[in-house]
Amino acid sequence: KPEHAHSLAKRRGPMDEMRQLQRILTKLLPRSAIYMPSGSDGGGNKVQAEQIKVYLTATLGDAPKPDWGLKQGWGQYLADLFNWATGGSLCAVLAIVLTAWRL
């Protein structure tokens, strides 16, 4: 994926991508950690698919939910989410930069 072109990370599957998205959203929206059973850190590698789905439903409400596995990458999903929230036009690269600045 473009946002991980030179990464040494070994995240490969859809579950790992969804866990990463959940971690990012928890950093951006700290109060959403209450929807994760693993505590205030927002999860970990033991988070199950059903827990992530419950978290996304509780956290995002009416916002567009991502496809399982983030086929376009989490940067593109965050851009889509920011665009939905603001009614604006934000590209995936800027969404990644904004997310990195917040994290």
All heavy atoms as an XYZ file, in Angstrom:
797
protein
N       0.840     -1.175      0.000
C       0.000      0.000      0.000
C       0.888      1.242      0.000
O       1.956      1.233      0.589
C      -0.900     -0.024      1.215
C      -1.869     -1.162      1.140
C      -2.763     -1.164      2.315
C      -3.678     -2.340      2.118
N      -4.337     -2.733      3.280
N       0.447      2.298     -0.598
C       1.281      3.482     -0.723
C       1.796      4.026      0.614
O       2.926      4.447      0.712
C       0.368      4.502     -1.403
C      -0.673      3.685     -2.076
C      -0.818      2.434     -1.276
N       0.965      4.001      1.660
C       1.397      4.579      2.920
C       2.400      3.705      3.664
O       2.954      4.103      4.661
C       0.216      4.910      3.834
C      -0.604      3.710      4.239
C      -1.809      3.526      3.354
O      -1.757      3.884      2.158
O      -2.820      3.017      3.835
N       2.644      2.498      3.161
C       3.608      1.605      3.789
C       4.670      1.128      2.800
O       5.224      0.055      2.956
C       2.895      0.379      4.379
C       2.041      0.714      5.552
N       0.678      0.789      5.451
C       2.346      1.013      6.826
C       0.180      1.112      6.628
N       1.165      1.255      7.469
N       4.968      1.917      1.790
C       5.850      1.469      0.722
C       7.215      1.017      1.237
O       7.784      0.061      0.736
C       6.014      2.581     -0.306
N       7.754      1.682      2.245
C       9.086      1.344      2.744
C       9.052      0.820      4.170
O      10.069      0.796      4.856
C      10.003      2.566      2.668
C      10.125      3.096      1.270
N      10.802      2.427      0.277
C       9.611      4.193      0.688
C      10.717      3.106     -0.848
N       9.998      4.184     -0.626
N       7.904      0.410      4.598
C       7.730     -0.060      5.963
C       8.283     -1.462      6.130
O       8.238     -2.287      5.222
C       6.244     -0.053      6.336
O       6.070     -0.632      7.602
N       8.821     -1.705      7.307
C       9.267     -3.045      7.642
C       8.172     -3.819      8.372
O       8.383     -4.951      8.779
C      10.524     -2.986      8.525
C      11.741     -2.354      7.864
C      12.883     -2.272      8.860
C      12.155     -3.133      6.629
N       7.043     -3.194      8.543
C       5.934     -3.821      9.249
C       5.511     -5.097      8.534
O       5.593     -5.206      7.318
C       4.755     -2.861      9.341
N       5.049     -6.035      9.298
C       4.649     -7.326      8.748
C       3.135     -7.493      8.705
O       2.644     -8.584      8.555
C       5.273     -8.464      9.571
C       6.769     -8.425      9.599
C       7.346     -8.573      8.204
C       8.864     -8.553      8.262
N       9.461     -8.075      7.057
N       2.388     -6.403      8.860
C       0.935     -6.489      8.765
C       0.573     -6.882      7.345
O       0.968     -6.232      6.398
C       0.295     -5.153      9.120
C       0.431     -4.816     10.579
C      -0.343     -3.565     10.901
N       0.264     -2.378     10.366
C       1.153     -1.639     10.990
N       1.567     -1.977     12.187
N       1.647     -0.561     10.450
N      -0.198     -7.911      7.234
C      -0.514     -8.406      5.906
C      -2.005     -8.611      5.652
O      -2.476     -8.307      4.590
C       0.197     -9.741      5.653
C       1.688     -9.656      5.681
C       2.192     -9.062      4.389
N       3.648     -9.143      4.340
C       4.448     -8.098      4.286
N       3.956     -6.891      4.258
N       5.743     -8.246      4.240
N      -2.691     -9.146      6.601
C      -4.063     -9.551      6.350
C      -5.086     -8.507      6.730
O      -4.783     -7.498      7.370
N      -6.340     -8.753      6.336
C      -7.423     -7.825      6.639
C      -7.610     -7.586      8.131
O      -7.900     -6.477      8.549
C      -8.656     -8.488      6.043
C      -8.172     -9.551      5.146
C      -6.773     -9.882      5.540
N      -7.436     -8.609      8.940
C      -7.600     -8.443     10.382
C      -6.566     -7.478     10.933
O      -6.884     -6.612     11.752
C      -7.504     -9.806     11.079
C      -7.779     -9.759     12.546
S      -9.499     -9.300     12.844
C      -9.468     -9.145     14.597
N      -5.326     -7.600     10.481
C      -4.274     -6.693     10.936
C      -4.553     -5.256     10.498
O      -4.309     -4.310     11.238
C      -2.910     -7.147     10.420
C      -2.485     -8.465     11.017
O      -2.691     -8.654     12.224
O      -1.960     -9.307     10.274
N      -5.077     -5.099      9.291
C      -5.417     -3.760      8.804
C      -6.525     -3.141      9.649
O      -6.487     -1.954      9.970
C      -5.839     -3.833      7.342
C      -4.705     -4.205      6.418
C      -5.167     -4.504      5.009
O      -6.393     -4.656      4.788
O      -4.308     -4.590      4.127
N      -7.513     -3.944     10.012
C      -8.618     -3.432     10.818
C      -8.157     -3.118     12.245
O      -8.607     -2.133     12.838
C      -9.782     -4.415     10.821
C     -10.390     -4.636      9.437
S     -10.896     -3.116      8.602
C     -12.355     -2.705      9.535
N      -7.266     -3.915     12.783
C      -6.708     -3.604     14.105
C      -5.949     -2.286     14.058
O      -6.051     -1.468     14.971
C      -5.777     -4.724     14.564
C      -6.471     -5.955     15.043
C      -5.465     -6.976     15.540
N      -6.124     -8.186     15.968
C      -5.713     -9.402     15.659
N      -4.632     -9.583     14.938
N      -6.380    -10.448     16.084
N      -5.172     -2.077     12.995
C      -4.429     -0.830     12.858
C      -5.381      0.353     12.745
O      -5.170      1.390     13.371
C      -3.507     -0.894     11.641
C      -2.672      0.352     11.445
C      -1.687      0.607     12.573
O      -1.324     -0.300     13.305
N      -1.272      1.834     12.721
N      -6.438      0.209     11.966
C      -7.426      1.291     11.852
C      -8.056      1.577     13.207
O      -8.213      2.742     13.583
C      -8.510      0.926     10.838
C      -9.629      1.958     10.717
C      -9.085      3.276     10.170
C     -10.752      1.424      9.856
N      -8.391      0.541     13.944
C      -8.983      0.734     15.273
C      -8.016      1.480     16.184
O      -8.415      2.381     16.910
C      -9.385     -0.633     15.851
C      -9.996     -0.579     17.222
C      -8.963     -0.757     18.313
O      -8.094     -1.616     18.228
N      -9.041      0.060     19.333
N      -6.736      1.148     16.120
C      -5.737      1.867     16.936
C      -5.657      3.339     16.534
O      -5.579      4.220     17.386
C      -4.364      1.206     16.781
C      -4.238     -0.113     17.477
C      -2.802     -0.650     17.328
N      -2.739     -2.040     17.680
C      -2.558     -3.043     16.819
N      -2.408     -2.806     15.530
N      -2.511     -4.283     17.236
N      -5.665      3.598     15.226
C      -5.593      4.975     14.731
C      -6.821      5.761     15.185
O      -6.697      6.888     15.688
C      -5.467      4.989     13.193
C      -4.091      4.460     12.786
C      -5.701      6.392     12.635
C      -3.977      4.147     11.310
N      -7.996      5.177     15.013
C      -9.214      5.876     15.424
C      -9.232      6.127     16.929
O      -9.704      7.176     17.384
C     -10.456      5.088     15.001
C     -10.747      5.064     13.505
C     -11.902      4.126     13.196
C     -11.025      6.464     12.979
N      -8.703      5.192     17.705
C      -8.657      5.387     19.160
C      -7.711      6.523     19.526
O      -7.974      7.273     20.463
C      -8.257      4.085     19.872
O      -9.193      3.070     19.513
C      -8.282      4.244     21.376
N      -6.624      6.678     18.770
C      -5.712      7.804     19.011
C      -6.368      9.131     18.625
O      -6.216     10.132     19.310
C      -4.408      7.631     18.227
C      -3.544      6.513     18.717
C      -2.942      6.850     20.051
C      -1.988      5.754     20.474
N      -1.375      6.025     21.759
N      -7.095      9.123     17.522
C      -7.770     10.344     17.075
C      -8.978     10.693     17.934
O      -9.298     11.862     18.122
C      -8.220     10.193     15.615
C      -7.114     10.116     14.570
C      -7.702      9.782     13.213
C      -6.339     11.422     14.514
N      -9.651      9.659     18.428
C     -10.864      9.830     19.235
C     -10.683      9.075     20.548
O     -11.244      7.996     20.747
C     -12.074      9.274     18.473
C     -12.273      9.796     17.048
C     -13.250      8.931     16.282
C     -12.714     11.242     17.086
N      -9.883      9.611     21.480
C      -9.523      8.875     22.698
C     -10.712      8.370     23.508
O     -10.634      7.310     24.120
C      -8.704      9.871     23.506
C      -8.314     10.945     22.573
C      -9.285     10.933     21.444
N     -11.798      9.096     23.503
C     -12.960      8.664     24.294
C     -13.619      7.418     23.721
O     -14.418      6.766     24.385
C     -13.970      9.789     24.408
C     -13.440     10.927     25.255
C     -14.451     11.992     25.457
N     -13.862     13.069     26.246
C     -14.547     14.066     26.706
N     -15.844     14.157     26.469
N     -13.953     15.003     27.410
N     -13.270      7.065     22.492
C     -13.848      5.862     21.896
C     -13.245      4.588     22.477
O     -13.771      3.494     22.232
C     -13.652      5.872     20.371
O     -12.288      5.680     20.037
N     -12.188      4.701     23.258
C     -11.551      3.519     23.862
C     -12.510      2.755     24.764
O     -12.325      1.556     24.977
C     -10.298      3.928     24.636
N     -13.538      3.422     25.265
C     -14.488      2.730     26.144
C     -15.247      1.620     25.418
O     -15.802      0.742     26.057
C     -15.495      3.715     26.791
C     -16.378      4.362     25.727
C     -14.772      4.730     27.649
C     -17.522      5.183     26.277
N     -15.256      1.676     24.083
C     -15.961      0.660     23.308
C     -15.114     -0.579     23.044
O     -15.584     -1.527     22.440
C     -16.445      1.235     21.976
C     -17.366      2.410     22.174
C     -17.052      3.664     21.673
C     -18.553      2.271     22.883
C     -17.891      4.741     21.865
C     -19.403      3.348     23.078
C     -19.057      4.582     22.567
O     -19.888      5.650     22.762
N     -13.848     -0.547     23.502
C     -12.964     -1.699     23.339
C     -12.780     -2.379     24.686
O     -12.503     -1.723     25.680
C     -11.595     -1.267     22.801
C     -11.626     -0.804     21.371
S     -12.302     -2.006     20.200
C     -11.152     -3.345     20.368
N     -12.932     -3.684     24.745
C     -12.841     -4.395     26.020
C     -11.429     -4.487     26.588
O     -11.263     -4.796     27.741
C     -13.369     -5.790     25.680
C     -13.083     -5.942     24.228
C     -13.244     -4.562     23.642
N     -10.407     -4.163     25.787
C      -9.031     -4.346     26.238
C      -8.508     -3.216     27.108
O      -7.371     -3.241     27.525
C      -8.107     -4.520     25.027
O      -8.475     -5.674     24.326
N      -9.287     -2.172     27.332
C      -8.859     -1.095     28.207
C      -8.628      0.207     27.480
O      -8.938      0.355     26.309
N      -8.011      1.122     28.177
C      -7.877      2.487     27.673
C      -6.884      2.616     26.529
O      -6.868      3.620     25.847
C      -7.465      3.416     28.808
O      -6.198      3.035     29.316
N      -6.023      1.628     26.316
C      -5.066      1.742     25.217
C      -5.710      1.473     23.865
O      -5.093      1.668     22.838
C      -3.876      0.813     25.422
C      -4.256     -0.662     25.370
O      -5.466     -0.968     25.440
O      -3.341     -1.489     25.270
N      -6.928      1.017     23.860
C      -7.654      0.870     22.611
C      -7.479     -0.457     21.922
O      -7.768     -0.592     20.751
N      -6.984     -1.447     22.592
C      -6.949     -2.756     21.961
C      -5.589     -3.402     21.963
O      -4.776     -3.180     22.839
N      -5.333     -4.173     20.959
C      -4.093     -4.919     20.841
C      -4.292     -6.053     19.866
O      -5.298     -6.123     19.165
N      -3.331     -6.948     19.817
C      -3.398     -8.038     18.854
C      -4.380     -9.128     19.232
O      -4.596    -10.052     18.474
C      -2.007     -8.635     18.643
C      -1.134     -7.698     17.846
O      -1.638     -6.884     17.089
N       0.160     -7.800     18.020
N      -4.964     -9.041     20.407
C      -5.948    -10.049     20.813
C      -7.379     -9.605     20.537
O      -8.316    -10.314     20.850
C      -5.771    -10.380     22.291
C      -4.429    -11.027     22.553
C      -4.277    -11.450     23.969
C      -2.906    -12.086     24.117
N      -2.692    -12.714     25.372
N      -7.527     -8.447     19.954
C      -8.856     -7.948     19.617
C      -9.428     -8.813     18.506
O      -8.755     -9.121     17.525
C      -8.782     -6.472     19.160
C     -10.123     -5.978     18.694
C      -8.262     -5.605     20.278
N     -10.673     -9.215     18.666
C     -11.328    -10.084     17.699
C     -12.156     -9.271     16.714
O     -12.516     -8.127     16.974
C     -12.202    -11.095     18.427
C     -11.401    -11.997     19.344
C     -12.286    -12.901     20.172
O     -13.510    -12.852     20.100
N     -11.660    -13.742     20.970
N     -12.467     -9.893     15.591
C     -13.201     -9.218     14.527
C     -14.521     -8.643     15.028
O     -14.868     -7.500     14.722
C     -13.445    -10.176     13.363
N     -15.265     -9.401     15.804
C     -16.554     -8.929     16.304
C     -16.380     -7.704     17.201
O     -17.197     -6.774     17.158
C     -17.284    -10.044     17.052
C     -18.719     -9.707     17.372
C     -19.559     -9.391     16.144
O     -19.377    -10.000     15.081
O     -20.425     -8.495     16.259
N     -15.323     -7.668     18.001
C     -15.059     -6.516     18.866
C     -14.756     -5.274     18.032
O     -15.206     -4.170     18.367
C     -13.890     -6.814     19.799
C     -14.198     -7.885     20.814
C     -12.963     -8.340     21.562
O     -11.909     -8.542     20.977
N     -13.105     -8.505     22.875
N     -14.023     -5.439     16.947
C     -13.713     -4.307     16.072
C     -14.990     -3.808     15.406
O     -15.218     -2.597     15.311
C     -12.653     -4.690     15.027
C     -11.308     -4.927     15.724
C     -12.518     -3.608     13.957
C     -10.219     -5.460     14.828
N     -15.850     -4.713     14.976
C     -17.110     -4.311     14.336
C     -17.995     -3.540     15.315
O     -18.584     -2.516     14.954
C     -17.838     -5.533     13.790
C     -17.135     -6.141     12.596
C     -17.819     -7.419     12.147
C     -17.055     -8.062     11.003
N     -17.640     -9.336     10.579
N     -18.066     -3.996     16.555
C     -18.843     -3.291     17.583
C     -18.238     -1.915     17.834
O     -18.946     -0.905     17.926
C     -18.919     -4.120     18.881
C     -19.448     -3.299     20.043
C     -19.767     -5.360     18.671
N     -16.910     -1.856     17.933
C     -16.210     -0.589     18.149
C     -16.520      0.397     17.017
O     -16.849      1.556     17.265
C     -14.700     -0.828     18.241
C     -13.896      0.444     18.194
C     -13.709      1.206     19.341
C     -13.358      0.910     17.002
C     -12.998      2.392     19.301
C     -12.638      2.089     16.955
C     -12.463      2.829     18.102
O     -11.770      4.002     18.056
N     -16.400     -0.056     15.770
C     -16.644      0.831     14.630
C     -18.083      1.328     14.606
O     -18.328      2.507     14.351
C     -16.305      0.118     13.321
C     -14.824     -0.173     13.087
C     -14.636     -1.010     11.831
C     -14.012      1.109     13.004
N     -19.030      0.455     14.905
C     -20.439      0.862     14.928
C     -20.679      1.900     16.019
O     -21.319      2.929     15.786
C     -21.343     -0.361     15.144
O     -21.149     -1.259     14.052
C     -22.802      0.037     15.232
N     -20.127      1.649     17.210
C     -20.339      2.576     18.334
C     -19.604      3.896     18.117
O     -20.116      4.955     18.464
C     -19.865      1.922     19.627
N     -18.422      3.848     17.536
C     -17.606      5.045     17.370
C     -18.046      5.889     16.184
O     -18.110      7.110     16.272
C     -16.120      4.660     17.196
O     -15.700      3.944     18.355
C     -15.242      5.883     17.019
N     -18.347      5.241     15.069
C     -18.607      5.978     13.836
C     -20.065      6.342     13.623
O     -20.358      7.230     12.827
C     -18.088      5.179     12.637
C     -16.581      4.932     12.642
C     -16.195      4.041     11.469
C     -15.808      6.241     12.613
N     -20.970      5.674     14.314
C     -22.378      6.016     14.165
C     -22.833      5.957     12.725
O     -22.761      4.919     12.077
N     -23.276      7.096     12.180
C     -23.794      7.161     10.810
C     -22.706      7.351      9.765
O     -22.997      7.373      8.569
C     -24.797      8.307     10.675
C     -26.067      8.062     11.468
O     -26.381      6.874     11.709
O     -26.731      9.038     11.848
N     -21.474      7.505     10.195
C     -20.368      7.695      9.246
C     -20.193      6.436      8.398
O     -20.556      5.337      8.821
C     -19.074      7.984      9.999
N     -19.624      6.596      7.209
C     -19.396      5.410      6.377
C     -18.427      4.448      7.061
O     -17.411      4.876      7.606
C     -18.798      5.979      5.083
C     -18.449      7.390      5.367
C     -19.174      7.821      6.590
N     -18.794      3.182      7.057
C     -17.938      2.155      7.659
C     -16.997      1.609      6.586
O     -17.381      1.494      5.428
C     -18.766      0.997      8.226
C     -19.921      1.370      9.119
C     -19.503      2.073     10.382
C     -20.660      2.339     11.312
N     -21.654      3.286     10.849
N     -15.791      1.241      6.975
C     -14.855      0.720      5.979
C     -15.202     -0.711      5.576
O     -15.822     -1.452      6.335
C     -13.519      0.745      6.723
C     -13.888      0.575      8.156
C     -15.205      1.308      8.315
N     -14.779     -1.063      4.376
C     -14.847     -2.466      3.980
C     -13.882     -3.229      4.855
O     -12.834     -2.717      5.239
C     -14.435     -2.636      2.509
C     -15.428     -2.014      1.546
O     -16.620     -1.956      1.896
O     -15.000     -1.587      0.468
N     -14.218     -4.463      5.172
C     -13.320     -5.266      5.988
C     -12.044     -5.512      5.191
O     -12.080     -6.011      4.080
C     -13.971     -6.589      6.377
C     -13.175     -7.305      7.404
C     -12.339     -8.356      7.191
C     -13.104     -7.001      8.794
N     -11.749     -8.729      8.371
C     -12.210     -7.913      9.375
C     -13.698     -6.045      9.605
C     -11.897     -7.912     10.727
C     -13.395     -6.046     10.955
C     -12.512     -6.965     11.504
N     -10.931     -5.100      5.760
C      -9.647     -5.299      5.106
C      -9.082     -4.046      4.462
O      -7.942     -4.036      4.047
N      -9.841     -2.982      4.373
C      -9.369     -1.702      3.849
C      -8.619     -1.861      2.532
O      -7.434     -1.576      2.418
C      -8.472     -1.003      4.887
C      -9.166     -0.694      6.202
C      -8.150     -0.305      7.252
C     -10.189      0.394      6.026
N      -9.316     -2.302      1.515
C      -8.706     -2.589      0.219
C      -7.960     -1.393     -0.368
O      -6.980     -1.554     -1.079
C      -9.776     -3.088     -0.742
C     -10.334     -4.439     -0.328
C     -11.579     -4.788     -1.125
C     -12.240     -6.031     -0.619
N     -12.803     -5.926      0.714
N      -8.399     -0.186     -0.045
C      -7.735      1.023     -0.540
C      -6.718      1.582      0.453
O      -6.124      2.620      0.216
C      -8.777      2.103     -0.860
C      -9.800      1.693     -1.886
C      -9.169      1.435     -3.234
O      -8.311      2.189     -3.675
N      -9.580      0.365     -3.891
N      -6.546      0.932      1.591
C      -5.612      1.401      2.614
C      -6.300      2.275      3.639
O      -7.338      2.876      3.374
N      -5.726      2.327      4.845
C      -6.361      3.107      5.896
C      -6.269      4.598      5.624
O      -7.113      5.365      6.049
C      -5.844      2.742      7.283
C      -4.374      2.905      7.518
C      -3.424      1.927      7.447
C      -3.689      4.095      7.893
N      -2.187      2.449      7.746
C      -2.318      3.778      8.034
C      -4.087      5.412      8.127
C      -1.355      4.712      8.372
C      -3.118      6.342      8.477
C      -1.779      5.984      8.595
N      -5.246      5.035      4.880
C      -5.145      6.453      4.518
C      -6.323      6.903      3.681
O      -6.899      7.970      3.908
N      -6.695      6.078      2.715
C      -7.844      6.425      1.871
C      -9.133      6.392      2.674
O      -9.996      7.246      2.511
C      -7.944      5.481      0.671
C      -9.071      5.840     -0.271
C      -8.936      7.247     -0.831
O      -7.890      7.601     -1.358
N      -9.985      8.061     -0.699
N      -9.265      5.405      3.566
C     -10.474      5.371      4.383
C     -10.569      6.613      5.263
O     -11.635      7.214      5.387
C     -10.570      4.110      5.254
C     -11.724      4.234      6.194
C     -13.025      4.160      5.718
C     -11.536      4.535      7.544
C     -14.105      4.357      6.558
C     -12.611      4.740      8.385
C     -13.892      4.645      7.890
O     -14.951      4.871      8.720
N      -9.451      7.008      5.885
C      -9.477      8.209      6.724
C      -9.814      9.442      5.897
O     -10.559     10.316      6.355
C      -8.148      8.401      7.443
C      -7.853      7.399      8.552
C      -6.457      7.640      9.123
C      -8.892      7.466      9.655
N      -9.301      9.528      4.681
C      -9.655     10.646      3.803
C     -11.162     10.638      3.528
O     -11.813     11.683      3.600
C      -8.873     10.568      2.493
N     -11.701      9.459      3.240
C     -13.148      9.354      3.004
C     -13.941      9.763      4.248
O     -14.953     10.454      4.154
C     -13.525      7.934      2.593
C     -12.947      7.532      1.245
O     -12.524      8.422      0.478
O     -12.912      6.315      0.975
N     -13.463      9.341      5.418
C     -14.141      9.680      6.670
C     -14.085     11.180      6.940
O     -15.088     11.804      7.278
C     -13.512      8.905      7.835
C     -14.150      9.073      9.204
C     -15.597      8.594      9.187
C     -13.344      8.320     10.257
N     -12.895     11.797      6.768
C     -12.763     13.239      6.965
C     -13.625     14.000      5.961
O     -14.248     15.006      6.299
C     -11.311     13.690      6.830
C     -10.398     13.196      7.930
C      -9.050     13.027      7.694
C     -10.875     12.900      9.200
C      -8.201     12.591      8.700
C     -10.035     12.459     10.213
C      -8.692     12.307      9.953
N     -13.654     13.527      4.718
C     -14.489     14.175      3.707
C     -15.963     14.097      4.073
O     -16.700     15.057      3.907
C     -14.257     13.551      2.330
C     -12.917     13.913      1.753
O     -12.335     14.935      2.098
N     -12.400     13.072      0.888
N     -16.398     12.949      4.577
C     -17.777     12.788      4.998
C     -18.098     13.745      6.147
O     -19.134     14.393      6.162
C     -18.032     11.340      5.426
C     -19.401     11.121      5.970
C     -20.532     10.858      5.256
C     -19.803     11.156      7.348
N     -21.614     10.725      6.103
C     -21.188     10.910      7.398
C     -19.119     11.378      8.540
C     -21.897     10.870      8.583
C     -19.826     11.341      9.722
C     -21.199     11.087      9.746
N     -17.177     13.835      7.115
C     -17.410     14.660      8.308
C     -17.420     16.154      7.991
O     -18.186     16.907      8.582
C     -16.365     14.357      9.372
N     -16.563     16.573      7.071
C     -16.429     18.003      6.801
C     -17.163     18.459      5.553
O     -17.333     19.657      5.346
C     -14.945     18.388      6.639
O     -14.416     17.733      5.476
C     -14.138     18.029      7.866
N     -17.554     17.510      4.720
C     -18.162     17.873      3.449
C     -17.137     18.416      2.481
O     -17.479     18.995      1.457
N     -15.864     18.225      2.790
C     -14.784     18.755      1.967
C     -14.184     17.717      1.054
O     -14.764     16.665      0.813
N     -12.999     18.047      0.571
C     -12.277     17.157     -0.329
C     -10.843     17.036      0.159
O     -10.053     17.963      0.036
C     -12.319     17.719     -1.754
O     -11.607     16.863     -2.606
N     -10.519     15.893      0.708
C      -9.211     15.649      1.292
C      -8.625     14.410      0.644
O      -9.301     13.396      0.515
C      -9.380     15.417      2.798
C      -8.153     15.304      3.673
C      -7.450     16.655      3.770
C      -8.566     14.847      5.064
N      -7.369     14.502      0.228
C      -6.756     13.328     -0.398
C      -6.166     12.411      0.672
O      -5.965     12.810      1.821
C      -5.674     13.750     -1.390
S      -4.171     14.390     -0.631
N      -5.865     11.186      0.307
C      -5.355     10.187      1.248
C      -4.029     10.616      1.853
O      -3.774     10.403      3.034
C      -5.211      8.836      0.555
N      -3.165     11.248      1.072
C      -1.857     11.667      1.583
C      -2.029     12.686      2.694
O      -1.394     12.594      3.749
C      -0.977     12.238      0.444
C       0.310     12.824      0.987
C      -0.687     11.161     -0.587
N      -2.897     13.667      2.494
C      -3.133     14.668      3.529
C      -3.777     14.046      4.760
O      -3.450     14.405      5.890
C      -4.004     15.801      2.987
C      -4.218     16.998      3.911
C      -2.888     17.565      4.395
C      -5.025     18.059      3.227
N      -4.641     13.084      4.571
C      -5.250     12.394      5.711
C      -4.186     11.680      6.533
O      -4.218     11.700      7.761
C      -6.299     11.397      5.233
N      -3.221     11.070      5.874
C      -2.137     10.387      6.579
C      -1.285     11.392      7.340
O      -0.922     11.165      8.494
C      -1.283      9.567      5.587
C      -2.106      8.415      5.043
C      -0.014      9.052      6.258
C      -1.468      7.724      3.855
N      -0.975     12.520      6.722
C      -0.180     13.556      7.377
C      -0.903     14.087      8.601
O      -0.320     14.216      9.680
C       0.157     14.707      6.396
C       0.756     15.896      7.118
C       1.092     14.208      5.303
N      -2.188     14.379      8.467
C      -2.964     14.861      9.605
C      -3.036     13.831     10.723
O      -2.948     14.164     11.901
C      -4.372     15.255      9.167
C      -4.474     16.496      8.281
C      -5.893     16.677      7.777
C      -3.992     17.729      9.009
N      -3.183     12.577     10.347
C      -3.233     11.514     11.347
C      -1.900     11.385     12.047
O      -1.848     11.270     13.268
C      -3.628     10.182     10.665
O      -4.889     10.364     10.030
C      -3.729      9.070     11.691
N      -0.808     11.404     11.298
C       0.521     11.292     11.897
C       0.783     12.465     12.839
O       1.378     12.303     13.908
C       1.582     11.228     10.806
N       0.324     13.648     12.464
C       0.511     14.827     13.314
C      -0.223     14.648     14.629
O       0.279     14.974     15.690
C       0.001     16.061     12.568
C      -0.008     17.293     13.394
C       1.055     18.034     13.780
C      -1.161     17.907     13.997
N       0.646     19.081     14.558
C      -0.713     19.039     14.715
C      -2.526     17.616     13.988
C      -1.579     19.865     15.400
C      -3.379     18.443     14.678
C      -2.903     19.547     15.369
N      -1.408     14.059     14.582
C      -2.203     13.852     15.793
C      -1.646     12.732     16.657
O      -1.722     12.764     17.857
C      -3.656     13.552     15.390
C      -4.576     13.159     16.541
C      -4.732     14.293     17.547
N      -5.689     13.958     18.559
C      -5.393     13.458     19.761
N      -4.154     13.221     20.080
N      -6.337     13.195     20.636
N      -1.087     11.692     16.031
C      -0.588     10.543     16.783
C       0.701     10.923     17.445
O       1.132     10.468     18.408
C      -0.380      9.338     15.854
C      -1.649      8.849     15.135
C      -1.287      7.705     14.213
C      -2.705      8.399     16.120
